[in-house]
Amino acid sequence: MYIVIELQTNANGQVSNITTAYPTIEQAYSKYFTILAAAAVSSVPVHAASILNNFGEEIEHKAFEHEV
């Protein structure tokens, strides 16, 4: 099992997250890169994504920081 987390931090420092589980690493990577494609051009000050395994070990992580 693989977990994909999307994190968004707004200009006030409030953090929101969306967490979704996938049965295969390929499905997890598909979602991860979909998030990052949006995050690259996002107006959200900090927009990030991570993939974890079901033991909580990080497989991938990337964040984009945008000027407000």
Order of alpha helices (4+ residues) and beta strands (2+ residues): beta-beta-alpha-beta-beta
